[in-house]
Amino acid sequence: MTDYVDGYCERVAPGLWGEPLNDLSNLAFLVAAILVWRLAKGDRIGRLLAVLIGLVFVASSVFHLVATRWAGAADSGAILVFVLVYAVVFVREFWSRRWAWVAAPGFLALTVVTALLGGGLYLAPLIGLFAFAAVLAYQRDTAWTRFAVAGAVFALSLSLRTLDRDVCDYVPVGTHFLWHLLNGLVLYLVSRAAIRPQWT
């Protein structure tokens, strides 16, 4: 778990500042966490989501600083926790509080299946965002557009993450930092959507 990980174009050697753009771009998560916290104004769900975004900021920052397997696992774990909690929040706030408890295990199962099929950890959240948009559109809930936009941004973000290693010869810093910037926006958008009384 302490092995060195060289997984991105920007990193060329071990060291705390081997990925300056990847590390600094994590500030997008911190900004998102602060904005969601302020928007929540005491709303417990909003505050919880803000804290979880903050954990993503910390875990991702540490991973891109130390570049070890344990830090990578913590990074992925923080994202997975946010996704599973948000699945519960979505069902609770937009569908049925009675069935909210099944959302996390159901979404975890989808994540495992898509990962085993080669989709990695992030295909399930992409499917989830568009599924959320479809459910709300069917219910004629205007919030569907928020999830459709978040899904489109995440699709672009995921594409840029996937391209990182393929463009090293042309873009030495890679594209992973754009994944951070766009994902900060995605986490803000979906968290804001869950704080319904604050809509403008």
N, CA, C and O of each residue as an XYZ file, in Angstrom:
800
protein
N       0.817     -1.215      0.000
C       0.000      0.000      0.000
C       0.854      1.269      0.000
O       0.356      2.360     -0.280
N       2.126      1.121      0.312
C       3.008      2.295      0.314
C       3.755      2.459     -1.006
O       4.577      3.365     -1.143
N       3.477      1.589     -1.978
C       4.168      1.677     -3.266
C       3.859      3.002     -3.964
O       2.764      3.550     -3.835
N       4.839      3.495     -4.696
C       4.714      4.732     -5.460
C       3.797      4.507     -6.665
O       3.878      3.471     -7.325
N       2.935      5.470     -6.947
C       2.008      5.380     -8.067
C       2.319      6.492     -9.068
O       2.283      7.674     -8.726
N       2.622      6.106    -10.296
C       2.837      7.080    -11.365
C       1.701      6.900    -12.362
O       1.841      6.189    -13.356
N       0.577      7.551    -12.086
C      -0.606      7.289    -12.886
C      -1.036      8.407    -13.806
O      -2.032      8.262    -14.516
N      -0.311      9.535    -13.819
C      -0.778     10.692    -14.582
C       0.362     11.334    -15.361
O       1.526     11.247    -14.968
N       0.012     11.983    -16.471
C       1.017     12.620    -17.328
C       1.912     13.568    -16.552
O       3.127     13.588    -16.748
N       1.312     14.350    -15.676
C       2.052     15.419    -15.019
C       3.165     14.904    -14.116
O       4.188     15.571    -13.961
N       2.985     13.733    -13.518
C       3.999     13.215    -12.587
C       5.122     12.534    -13.352
O       4.891     11.621    -14.145
N       6.334     12.994    -13.101
C       7.506     12.405    -13.749
C       8.475     11.795    -12.747
O       9.417     11.104    -13.134
N       8.246     12.050    -11.444
C       9.133     11.508    -10.413
C       8.434     11.590     -9.065
O       7.497     12.371     -8.901
N       8.879     10.790     -8.092
C       8.313     10.895     -6.742
C       8.564     12.284     -6.162
O       9.465     13.001     -6.598
N       7.759     12.645     -5.183
C       7.948     13.945     -4.538
C       6.626     14.630     -4.290
O       5.658     14.407     -5.016
N       6.581     15.461     -3.268
C       5.323     16.098     -2.875
C       4.753     17.014     -3.940
O       3.535     17.161     -4.033
N       5.612     17.639     -4.754
C       5.096     18.544     -5.772
C       5.350     18.006     -7.177
O       5.698     18.752     -8.093
N       5.167     16.698     -7.326
C       5.312     16.069     -8.635
C       4.130     16.336     -9.545
O       4.218     16.150    -10.759
N       3.019     16.773     -8.958
C       1.816     17.053     -9.751
C       1.200     18.388     -9.315
O       0.112     18.390     -8.738
N       1.851     19.503     -9.570
C       1.345     20.784     -9.075
C      -0.042     21.158     -9.583
O      -0.877     21.623     -8.807
N      -0.299     20.961    -10.872
C      -1.624     21.306    -11.399
C      -2.700     20.377    -10.857
O      -3.795     20.816    -10.506
N      -2.378     19.092    -10.794
C      -3.348     18.133    -10.264
C      -3.663     18.436     -8.807
O      -4.796     18.257     -8.360
N      -2.662     18.893     -8.072
C      -2.899     19.204     -6.663
C      -3.647     20.512     -6.488
O      -4.621     20.574     -5.737
N      -3.204     21.555     -7.170
C      -3.850     22.857     -7.019
C      -5.287     22.857     -7.526
O      -6.139     23.571     -6.997
N      -5.551     22.054     -8.552
C      -6.913     22.008     -9.106
C      -7.895     21.370     -8.133
O      -9.108     21.501     -8.303
N      -7.382     20.677     -7.108
C      -8.262     20.133     -6.073
C      -8.967     21.238     -5.293
O      -9.955     20.981     -4.605
N      -8.472     22.449     -5.397
C      -9.128     23.567     -4.724
C     -10.564     23.742     -5.214
O     -11.384     24.355     -4.529
N     -10.870     23.208     -6.392
C     -12.248     23.258     -6.894
C     -13.198     22.549     -5.934
O     -14.337     22.981     -5.752
N     -12.730     21.455     -5.315
C     -13.560     20.741     -4.342
C     -13.740     21.559     -3.069
O     -14.822     21.577     -2.483
N     -12.679     22.233     -2.646
C     -12.777     23.072     -1.453
C     -13.744     24.229     -1.685
O     -14.555     24.549     -0.816
N     -13.659     24.847     -2.848
C     -14.586     25.937     -3.180
C     -16.027     25.414     -3.199
O     -16.932     26.060     -2.670
N     -16.235     24.246     -3.810
C     -17.574     23.657     -3.856
C     -18.094     23.377     -2.452
O     -19.258     23.646     -2.154
N     -17.233     22.835     -1.587
C     -17.640     22.529     -0.209
C     -18.059     23.794      0.536
O     -19.069     23.802      1.240
N     -17.282     24.857      0.375
C     -17.606     26.120      1.055
C     -18.916     26.699      0.540
O     -19.743     27.162      1.326
N     -19.110     26.676     -0.775
C     -20.332     27.220     -1.356
C     -21.564     26.434     -0.914
O     -22.598     27.021     -0.595
N     -21.450     25.107     -0.897
C     -22.579     24.281     -0.470
C     -22.868     24.510      1.014
O     -24.029     24.598      1.412
N     -21.828     24.605      1.824
C     -22.008     24.859      3.260
C     -22.760     26.169      3.487
O     -23.687     26.232      4.294
N     -22.353     27.206      2.772
C     -23.000     28.507      2.920
C     -24.430     28.477      2.392
O     -25.320     29.112      2.958
N     -24.646     27.747      1.318
C     -25.981     27.654      0.731
C     -26.936     26.890      1.641
O     -28.130     27.185      1.686
N     -26.401     25.902      2.368
C     -27.245     25.049      3.211
C     -27.914     25.831      4.331
O     -29.069     25.564      4.664
N     -27.207     26.795      4.920
C     -27.764     27.649      5.976
C     -28.467     26.837      7.067
O     -29.601     27.138      7.439
N     -27.797     25.826      7.565
C     -28.367     25.017      8.632
C     -29.054     23.750      8.176
O     -29.366     22.894      9.005
N     -29.303     23.598      6.871
C     -29.907     22.372      6.350
C     -28.933     21.211      6.568
O     -27.801     21.241      6.086
N     -29.385     20.194      7.297
C     -28.473     19.114      7.691
C     -27.948     18.320      6.500
O     -26.782     17.925      6.476
N     -28.807     18.088      5.518
C     -28.365     17.339      4.340
C     -27.322     18.140      3.571
O     -26.303     17.597      3.143
N     -27.581     19.435      3.397
C     -26.622     20.276      2.704
C     -25.290     20.329      3.419
O     -24.236     20.264      2.785
N     -25.330     20.447      4.734
C     -24.095     20.488      5.510
C     -23.340     19.150      5.415
O     -22.114     19.135      5.314
N     -24.070     18.043      5.447
C     -23.437     16.730      5.301
C     -22.743     16.617      3.956
O     -21.604     16.157      3.883
N     -23.417     17.034      2.888
C     -22.821     16.959      1.554
C     -21.592     17.862      1.466
O     -20.602     17.501      0.830
N     -21.650     19.021      2.094
C     -20.500     19.927      2.101
C     -19.294     19.272      2.784
O     -18.167     19.378      2.300
N     -19.538     18.601      3.903
C     -18.452     17.916      4.615
C     -17.861     16.805      3.752
O     -16.643     16.627      3.713
N     -18.713     16.064      3.069
C     -18.232     14.969      2.216
C     -17.426     15.497      1.036
O     -16.441     14.878      0.632
N     -17.835     16.634      0.480
C     -17.038     17.250     -0.587
C     -15.686     17.677     -0.023
O     -14.658     17.547     -0.687
N     -15.696     18.184      1.199
C     -14.444     18.541      1.855
C     -13.528     17.347      2.019
O     -12.313     17.475      1.873
N     -14.089     16.191      2.319
C     -13.283     14.973      2.449
C     -12.684     14.561      1.102
O     -11.553     14.079      1.037
N     -13.450     14.756      0.035
C     -12.927     14.483     -1.309
C     -11.724     15.394     -1.576
O     -10.706     14.949     -2.107
N     -11.850     16.659     -1.206
C     -10.740     17.610     -1.367
C      -9.494     17.125     -0.635
O      -8.403     17.113     -1.206
N      -9.652     16.727      0.623
C      -8.510     16.292      1.425
C      -7.890     15.025      0.846
O      -6.674     14.946      0.673
N      -8.730     14.033      0.547
C      -8.221     12.745      0.065
C      -7.528     12.878     -1.282
O      -6.459     12.307     -1.495
N      -8.138     13.634     -2.192
C      -7.530     13.808     -3.514
C      -6.234     14.609     -3.431
O      -5.268     14.310     -4.133
N      -6.217     15.620     -2.575
C      -5.001     16.422     -2.408
C      -3.852     15.563     -1.882
O      -2.727     15.640     -2.375
N      -4.150     14.753     -0.881
C      -3.115     13.889     -0.312
C      -2.606     12.904     -1.352
O      -1.401     12.673     -1.452
N      -3.518     12.321     -2.130
C      -3.118     11.346     -3.147
C      -2.161     11.969     -4.162
O      -1.134     11.379     -4.496
N      -2.502     13.166     -4.651
C      -1.655     13.774     -5.666
C      -0.379     14.370     -5.088
O       0.545     14.703     -5.830
N      -0.326     14.506     -3.773
C       0.917     14.924     -3.126
C       1.863     13.752     -2.920
O       3.028     13.813     -3.313
N       1.363     12.678     -2.301
C       2.259     11.577     -1.926
C       2.316     10.457     -2.963
O       3.287      9.703     -3.009
N       1.265     10.345     -3.806
C       1.237      9.359     -4.897
C       1.565      7.942     -4.435
O       2.492      7.312     -4.945
N       0.792      7.442     -3.457
C       0.949      6.066     -2.996
C      -0.384      5.330     -3.127
O      -1.438      5.944     -3.295
N      -0.313      4.007     -3.047
C      -1.524      3.204     -3.218
C      -2.548      3.473     -2.115
O      -3.745      3.540     -2.394
N      -2.098      3.628     -0.873
C      -3.050      3.865      0.216
C      -3.774      5.197      0.020
O      -4.964      5.315      0.312
N      -3.044      6.195     -0.476
C      -3.673      7.493     -0.710
C      -4.650      7.407     -1.873
O      -5.698      8.053     -1.857
N      -4.309      6.610     -2.883
C      -5.225      6.411     -4.003
C      -6.507      5.726     -3.565
O      -7.598      6.063     -4.025
N      -6.357      4.744     -2.655
C      -7.537      4.057     -2.128
C      -8.409      5.013     -1.322
O      -9.637      4.961     -1.396
N      -7.762      5.889     -0.550
C      -8.512      6.882      0.231
C      -9.244      7.851     -0.686
O     -10.381      8.235     -0.409
N      -8.597      8.244     -1.773
C      -9.195      9.148     -2.759
C     -10.449      8.522     -3.363
O     -11.512      9.143     -3.384
N     -10.321      7.296     -3.850
C     -11.468      6.598     -4.434
C     -12.553      6.350     -3.395
O     -13.744      6.439     -3.693
N     -12.126      6.035     -2.160
C     -13.091      5.783     -1.090
C     -13.911      7.005     -0.751
O     -15.117      6.900     -0.525
N     -13.271      8.174     -0.713
C     -13.993      9.410     -0.407
C     -15.040      9.714     -1.470
O     -16.150     10.144     -1.156
N     -14.679      9.488     -2.726
C     -15.632      9.714     -3.814
C     -16.782      8.727     -3.716
O     -17.942      9.104     -3.886
N     -16.469      7.453     -3.440
C     -17.507      6.437     -3.341
C     -18.470      6.739     -2.197
O     -19.679      6.554     -2.339
N     -17.947      7.200     -1.069
C     -18.815      7.550      0.065
C     -19.778      8.666     -0.338
O     -20.969      8.596     -0.035
N     -19.268      9.698     -1.020
C     -20.156     10.775     -1.456
C     -21.250     10.228     -2.368
O     -22.425     10.556     -2.204
N     -20.860      9.397     -3.325
C     -21.823      8.849     -4.285
C     -22.910      8.035     -3.586
O     -24.093      8.185     -3.893
N     -22.515      7.175     -2.650
C     -23.495      6.325     -1.963
C     -24.420      7.150     -1.075
O     -25.625      6.903     -1.031
N     -23.860      8.126     -0.369
C     -24.693      8.997      0.461
C     -25.640      9.797     -0.415
O     -26.808      9.980     -0.072
N     -25.138     10.274     -1.549
C     -26.007     11.075     -2.418
C     -27.133     10.238     -3.006
O     -28.237     10.746     -3.206
N     -26.877      8.971     -3.286
C     -27.936      8.095     -3.782
C     -29.074      8.025     -2.770
O     -30.246      8.068     -3.145
N     -28.728      7.915     -1.478
C     -29.737      7.900     -0.418
C     -30.467      9.242     -0.364
O     -31.691      9.288     -0.244
N     -29.709     10.324     -0.452
C     -30.301     11.663     -0.409
C     -31.270     11.857     -1.558
O     -32.358     12.402     -1.369
N     -30.889     11.417     -2.748
C     -31.767     11.591     -3.907
C     -33.089     10.870     -3.710
O     -34.157     11.452     -3.896
N     -33.012      9.601     -3.331
C     -34.243      8.822     -3.140
C     -35.090      9.444     -2.035
O     -36.312      9.528     -2.155
N     -34.453      9.871     -0.982
C     -35.166     10.456      0.162
C     -35.854     11.765     -0.203
O     -37.003     11.992      0.177
N     -35.162     12.619     -0.933
C     -35.670     13.956     -1.212
C     -36.559     14.039     -2.451
O     -37.439     14.896     -2.526
N     -36.336     13.159     -3.417
C     -37.040     13.285     -4.682
C     -38.013     12.142     -4.974
O     -38.777     12.207     -5.937
N     -37.985     11.100     -4.148
C     -38.808      9.948     -4.483
C     -39.582      9.457     -3.277
O     -40.763      9.773     -3.137
N     -38.940      8.685     -2.394
C     -39.652      8.108     -1.265
C     -38.717      7.904     -0.079
O     -37.713      7.200     -0.190
N     -39.044      8.517      1.053
C     -38.218      8.328      2.245
C     -38.263      6.876      2.713
O     -37.309      6.368      3.302
N     -39.374      6.229      2.442
C     -39.545      4.843      2.875
C     -38.518      3.917      2.236
O     -38.086      2.946      2.857
N     -38.121      4.216      0.985
C     -37.214      3.333      0.258
C     -35.782      3.861      0.193
O     -34.938      3.287     -0.495
N     -35.510      4.947      0.904
C     -34.171      5.539      0.833
C     -33.078      4.576      1.281
O     -31.954      4.636      0.784
N     -33.408      3.683      2.224
C     -32.385      2.781      2.776
C     -31.824      1.808      1.745
O     -30.720      1.295      1.925
N     -32.573      1.541      0.654
C     -32.082      0.581     -0.347
C     -31.167      1.250     -1.375
O     -30.519      0.569     -2.170
N     -31.116      2.578     -1.356
C     -30.375      3.290     -2.399
C     -28.879      2.984     -2.353
O     -28.276      2.711     -3.391
N     -28.275      3.027     -1.169
C     -26.830      2.808     -1.074
C     -26.417      1.404     -1.505
O     -25.527      1.267     -2.343
N     -27.043      0.340     -0.952
C     -26.638     -0.996     -1.413
C     -26.957     -1.224     -2.891
O     -26.216     -1.916     -3.589
N     -28.057     -0.642     -3.365
C     -28.403     -0.788     -4.774
C     -27.372     -0.122     -5.670
O     -26.963     -0.685     -6.687
N     -26.954      1.076     -5.289
C     -25.976      1.792     -6.102
C     -24.602      1.149     -5.987
O     -23.833      1.143     -6.948
N     -24.291      0.604     -4.804
C     -23.021     -0.100     -4.647
C     -22.982     -1.324     -5.556
O     -21.954     -1.619     -6.165
N     -24.105     -2.035     -5.644
C     -24.179     -3.197     -6.530
C     -23.976     -2.789     -7.988
O     -23.273     -3.471     -8.733
N     -24.591     -1.677     -8.395
C     -24.413     -1.180     -9.763
C     -22.955     -0.822    -10.017
O     -22.427     -1.089    -11.097
N     -22.303     -0.219     -9.026
C     -20.897      0.155     -9.166
C     -20.016     -1.075     -9.340
O     -19.109     -1.082    -10.172
N     -20.285     -2.116     -8.555
C     -19.505     -3.357     -8.654
C     -19.697     -3.999    -10.027
O     -18.732     -4.438    -10.654
N     -20.940     -4.051    -10.487
C     -21.237     -4.682    -11.783
C     -20.555     -3.925    -12.919
O     -19.904     -4.534    -13.768
N     -20.700     -2.597    -12.938
C     -20.091     -1.820    -14.022
C     -18.564     -1.887    -13.963
O     -17.901     -1.870    -15.000
N     -18.005     -1.963    -12.749
C     -16.550     -2.078    -12.614
C     -16.071     -3.425    -13.162
O     -15.057     -3.493    -13.856
N     -16.800     -4.484    -12.851
C     -16.430     -5.820    -13.340
C     -16.545     -5.919    -14.859
O     -15.843     -6.702    -15.498
N     -17.440     -5.113    -15.421
C     -17.619     -5.107    -16.877
C     -16.632     -4.176    -17.580
O     -16.691     -4.001    -18.797
N     -15.731     -3.583    -16.807
C     -14.698     -2.742    -17.396
C     -14.998     -1.259    -17.378
O     -14.264     -0.472    -17.976
N     -16.064     -0.865    -16.703
C     -16.446      0.548    -16.685
C     -15.774      1.359    -15.597
O     -15.957      2.574    -15.531
N     -14.999      0.706    -14.741
C     -14.330      1.416    -13.668
C     -15.296      1.888    -12.593
O     -16.461      1.491    -12.561
N     -14.786      2.743    -11.716
C     -15.560      3.215    -10.573
C     -16.567      4.295    -10.943
O     -17.510      4.547    -10.193
N     -16.373      4.939    -12.098
C     -17.137      6.153    -12.368
C     -18.259      6.010    -13.393
O     -19.008      6.959    -13.623
N     -18.383      4.837    -14.010
C     -19.484      4.658    -14.963
C     -20.833      4.656    -14.242
O     -21.807      5.213    -14.747
N     -20.892      4.033    -13.065
C     -22.150      3.974    -12.314
C     -22.664      5.371    -11.949
O     -23.852      5.632    -12.136
N     -21.824      6.281    -11.437
C     -22.319      7.634    -11.167
C     -22.811      8.353    -12.416
O     -23.773      9.118    -12.354
N     -22.155      8.110    -13.551
C     -22.607      8.726    -14.800
C     -24.000      8.218    -15.177
O     -24.881      8.995    -15.545
N     -24.180      6.901    -15.079
C     -25.495      6.313    -15.335
C     -26.506      6.872    -14.349
O     -27.635      7.196    -14.717
N     -26.091      6.981    -13.086
C     -26.980      7.473    -12.042
C     -27.476      8.878    -12.302
O     -28.661      9.156    -12.116
N     -26.595      9.773    -12.729
C     -26.999     11.157    -12.972
C     -28.066     11.250    -14.057
O     -29.047     11.979    -13.913
N     -27.871     10.515    -15.134
C     -28.869     10.554    -16.207
C     -30.146      9.813    -15.813
O     -31.239     10.169    -16.252
N     -29.996      8.771    -14.974
C     -31.182      8.075    -14.472
C     -31.979      9.003    -13.556
O     -33.207      9.038    -13.629
N     -31.293      9.748    -12.702
C     -31.973     10.716    -11.838
C     -32.729     11.742    -12.678
O     -33.876     12.077    -12.383
N     -32.071     12.237    -13.731
C     -32.708     13.218    -14.605
C     -33.952     12.626    -15.273
O     -34.982     13.291    -15.384
N     -33.847     11.366    -15.718
C     -34.970     10.717    -16.391
C     -36.148     10.511    -15.440
O     -37.297     10.744    -15.815
N     -35.866     10.076    -14.212
C     -36.921      9.862    -13.225
C     -37.656     11.172    -12.934
O     -38.886     11.208    -12.883
N     -36.899     12.229    -12.748
C     -37.511     13.516    -12.422
C     -38.257     14.099    -13.614
O     -39.293     14.740    -13.438
N     -37.747     13.887    -14.826
C     -38.454     14.352    -16.018
C     -39.789     13.629    -16.144
O     -40.798     14.236    -16.503
N     -39.792     12.323    -15.845
C     -41.032     11.546    -15.889
C     -42.033     12.068    -14.860
O     -43.239     12.091    -15.106
N     -41.509     12.491    -13.693
C     -42.371     13.019    -12.643
C     -42.725     14.505    -12.870
O     -43.450     15.109    -12.079
N     -42.205     15.065    -13.949
C     -42.404     16.482    -14.274
C     -41.884     17.406    -13.175
O     -42.465     18.450    -12.878
N     -40.790     16.989    -12.597
C     -40.102     17.788    -11.591
C     -39.041     18.609    -12.323
O     -38.199     18.053    -13.029
N     -39.082     19.920    -12.155
C     -38.159     20.783    -12.881
C     -36.694     20.547    -12.513
O     -35.793     21.020    -13.206
N     -36.464     19.835    -11.447
C     -35.076     19.552    -11.044
C     -34.363     18.652    -12.041
O     -33.143     18.506    -11.972
N     -35.097     18.045    -12.967
C     -34.462     17.114    -13.901
C     -33.366     17.808    -14.714
O     -32.356     17.190    -15.052
N     -33.567     19.088    -15.027
C     -32.567     19.790    -15.832
C     -31.246     19.927    -15.081
O     -30.178     19.919    -15.693
N     -31.317     20.054    -13.762
C     -30.096     20.180    -12.967
C     -29.249     18.915    -13.047
O     -28.023     18.979    -13.132
N     -29.916     17.768    -13.018
C     -29.182     16.507    -13.094
C     -28.722     16.219    -14.523
O     -27.674     15.604    -14.724
N     -29.493     16.656    -15.508
C     -29.074     16.479    -16.900
C     -27.810     17.290    -17.174
O     -26.883     16.803    -17.822
N     -27.775     18.528    -16.679
C     -26.586     19.360    -16.852
C     -25.396     18.752    -16.107
O     -24.292     18.683    -16.647
N     -25.623     18.314    -14.866
C     -24.550     17.687    -14.089
C     -24.039     16.438    -14.800
O     -22.835     16.184    -14.816
N     -24.949     15.655    -15.391
C     -24.548     14.458    -16.126
C     -23.700     14.794    -17.337
O     -22.719     14.107    -17.621
N     -24.074     15.852    -18.058
C     -23.310     16.257    -19.240
C     -21.910     16.729    -18.842
O     -20.928     16.393    -19.504
N     -21.821     17.508    -17.762
C     -20.517     17.982    -17.295
C     -19.667     16.801    -16.844
O     -18.467     16.755    -17.114
N     -20.293     15.842    -16.154
C     -19.533     14.687    -15.674
C     -19.066     13.814    -16.832
O     -17.976     13.243    -16.776
N     -19.873     13.705    -17.871
C     -19.467     12.931    -19.051
C     -18.216     13.545    -19.677
O     -17.286     12.830    -20.051
N     -18.202     14.870    -19.788
C     -17.015     15.558    -20.311
C     -15.829     15.347    -19.379
O     -14.716     15.074    -19.830
N     -16.072     15.475    -18.084
C     -15.023     15.296    -17.089
C     -14.413     13.902    -17.168
O     -13.192     13.749    -17.142
N     -15.265     12.892    -17.263
C     -14.798     11.508    -17.325
C     -13.998     11.259    -18.596
O     -13.018     10.514    -18.586
N     -14.420     11.885    -19.692
C     -13.685     11.748    -20.952
C     -12.276     12.321    -20.817
O     -11.306     11.725    -21.285
N     -12.173     13.485    -20.170
C     -10.868     14.112    -19.986
C      -9.979     13.283    -19.070
O      -8.769     13.200    -19.280
N     -10.581     12.672    -18.055
C      -9.807     11.810    -17.160
C      -9.251     10.616    -17.926
O      -8.100     10.223    -17.734
N     -10.081     10.044    -18.798
C      -9.682      8.869    -19.578
C      -8.579      9.212    -20.570
O      -7.713      8.383    -20.849
N      -8.606     10.434    -21.104
C      -7.633     10.836    -22.117
C      -6.261     11.162    -21.545
O      -5.289     11.238    -22.298
N      -6.155     11.355    -20.240
C      -4.933     11.874    -19.632
C      -3.675     11.162    -20.110
O      -2.735     11.820    -20.558
N      -3.633      9.853    -20.028
C      -2.412      9.116    -20.375
C      -2.164      9.076    -21.878
O      -1.038      8.843    -22.317
N      -3.217      9.304    -22.672
C      -3.078      9.206    -24.127
C      -2.547     10.484    -24.767
O      -2.122     10.474    -25.922
N      -2.570     11.581    -24.019
C      -2.155     12.853    -24.617
C      -0.838     13.367    -24.046
O      -0.467     14.518    -24.277
N      -0.136     12.524    -23.305
C       1.107     12.969    -22.656
C       2.118     13.556    -23.641
O       2.807     14.525    -23.323
N       2.204     12.966    -24.841
C       3.184     13.453    -25.816
C       2.845     14.841    -26.333
O       3.724     15.592    -26.756
N       1.549     15.174    -26.294
C       1.110     16.453    -26.848
C       0.817     17.485    -25.760
O       1.002     18.686    -25.961
N       0.359     17.000    -24.605
C       0.034     17.875    -23.479
C       0.737     17.312    -22.253
O       0.147     16.509    -21.529
N       1.980     17.709    -21.998
C       2.773     17.120    -20.912
C       2.119     17.178    -19.537
O       2.342     16.293    -18.712
N       1.314     18.211    -19.278
C       0.660     18.295    -17.969
C      -0.571     17.413    -17.889
O      -1.139     17.231    -16.812
N      -0.988     16.861    -19.029
C      -2.150     15.982    -19.040
C      -3.464     16.725    -18.913
O      -3.522     17.950    -19.016
N      -4.519     15.954    -18.685
C      -5.870     16.527    -18.594
C      -6.545     16.220    -17.264
O      -7.710     16.562    -17.064
N      -5.824     15.581    -16.361
C      -6.447     15.169    -15.103
C      -6.884     16.364    -14.257
O      -7.875     16.283    -13.531
N      -6.156     17.458    -14.349
C      -6.534     18.638    -13.555
C      -7.907     19.165    -13.977
O      -8.624     19.752    -13.167
N      -8.271     18.954    -15.250
C      -9.598     19.370    -15.721
C     -10.691     18.487    -15.115
O     -11.808     18.945    -14.873
N     -10.357     17.220    -14.875
C     -11.266     16.313    -14.176
C     -11.610     16.874    -12.800
O     -12.768     16.838    -12.385
N     -10.615     17.388    -12.100
C     -10.853     17.979    -10.787
C     -11.742     19.216    -10.889
O     -12.710     19.354    -10.141
N     -11.414     20.104    -11.807
C     -12.165     21.352    -11.931
C     -13.633     21.083    -12.274
O     -14.533     21.674    -11.678
N     -13.863     20.201    -13.224
C     -15.235     19.909    -13.642
C     -15.982     19.111    -12.579
O     -17.184     19.302    -12.395
N     -15.286     18.221    -11.880
C     -15.966     17.450    -10.837
C     -16.337     18.312     -9.642
O     -17.346     18.063     -8.982
N     -15.523     19.328     -9.361
C     -15.913     20.279     -8.325
C     -17.243     20.922     -8.686
O     -18.102     21.113     -7.825
N     -17.410     21.257     -9.963
C     -18.673     21.831    -10.434
C     -19.811     20.826    -10.317
O     -20.911     21.179     -9.891
N     -19.553     19.573    -10.694
C     -20.590     18.538    -10.613
C     -21.065     18.351     -9.175
O     -22.269     18.301     -8.922
N     -20.131     18.249     -8.237
C     -20.511     18.045     -6.839
C     -21.292     19.242     -6.304
O     -22.211     19.078     -5.502
N     -20.932     20.427     -6.740
C     -21.699     21.613     -6.341
C     -23.111     21.556     -6.906
O     -24.077     21.818     -6.190
N     -23.237     21.216     -8.188
C     -24.543     21.202     -8.842
C     -25.501     20.199     -8.198
O     -26.659     20.522     -7.933
N     -25.014     18.980     -7.948
C     -25.921     17.971     -7.390
C     -26.248     18.276     -5.932
O     -27.354     17.999     -5.468
N     -25.279     18.848     -5.210
C     -25.541     19.209     -3.812
C     -26.543     20.351     -3.748
O     -27.443     20.343     -2.909
N     -26.393     21.317     -4.618
C     -27.322     22.442     -4.654
C     -28.732     21.958     -4.996
O     -29.718     22.472     -4.467
N     -28.819     20.975     -5.877
C     -30.127     20.437     -6.257
C     -30.837     19.785     -5.078
O     -32.066     19.771     -5.018
N     -30.055     19.242     -4.135
C     -30.644     18.567     -2.979
C     -31.145     19.543     -1.929
O     -31.937     19.176     -1.061
N     -30.680     20.803     -2.007
C     -31.111     21.817     -1.043
C     -32.256     22.597     -1.688
O     -32.097     23.764     -2.047
N     -33.380     21.960     -1.829
C     -34.488     22.492     -2.619
C     -35.026     23.841     -2.132
O     -35.345     24.684     -2.970
N     -35.143     24.092     -0.820
C     -35.680     25.382     -0.384
C     -34.819     26.575     -0.789
O     -35.280     27.717     -0.759
N     -33.551     26.307     -1.172
C     -32.647     27.399     -1.508
C     -32.673     27.739     -2.987
O     -31.941     28.628     -3.422
N     -33.497     27.056     -3.770
C     -33.514     27.300     -5.195
C     -33.914     28.729     -5.478
O     -34.710     29.326     -4.753
N     -33.347     29.269     -6.549
C     -33.726     30.599     -6.985
C     -34.211     30.540     -8.417
O     -34.583     31.566     -8.986
